Amino acid sequence: MSNDQVISELQLSASVESAVINAPLDAIDIPDWLLHLPDAEYQRCAPPDHKACGATTTDDGRPMSINVEEIAGGLIIQHYVAEVQEPHHCRMVSLSDVQTPGGWSKVQVVWDLSVVEQPDGTCLYTNDIGSRPTQGFLDMLAEQALDFAEVAAKRQVGVVAHNQLETPLYAASMERKALAARSA
């Protein structure tokens, strides 16, 4: 079994938050927003957790967003590759580098971003984040005699707090971009 193999039956964390975007649905393009998000804007979307972001591609040309942030006391470098890339839905998957007290390891993070139109003409943005351990992450916990359930519970608290912070700020950022594009 590879150290980077994701252990799909174990969940490290999961959080879903939503926020209103005061812009019409046809003005919102999540992949365009995400893959052209300026570094300073990304940092404004979850201060002080968000450290840096950028966009690139995989070797085979698929869009990739690189995000560096601190969650639950650990630095994480996410290499998000677009699995779904539609104007109102974007699913990004990353085999992320995580710095822990025991050193660097990897976890899988799935980030699902979506918007749906509401009856009042606004949109509801949903920020859904989940993570799973890799075999290497589990091996590192075992070497340190750490209990997965305890580590996951601590991470869950941090991920929920982080998602509660960033979701309304992401929605506001998308709103600004959508309204600016409509007025241009």
Secondary structure, 3 states (H helix, E strand, C coil): CCCCCECCCCCCEEEEEEEEECCCHHHCCHHHHHHCCCHHHHHHCCCCCEEEEEEEECCCCCEEEEEEEEECCEEEEEEEEEEEEECCEEEEEEEEEEEECCEEEEEEEEEEEEEEECCCCCEEEEEEEEEEEEHHHHHHHHHCCCCHHHHHHHHHHHHHHHHHHHHHHHHHHHHHHHHHHHHC
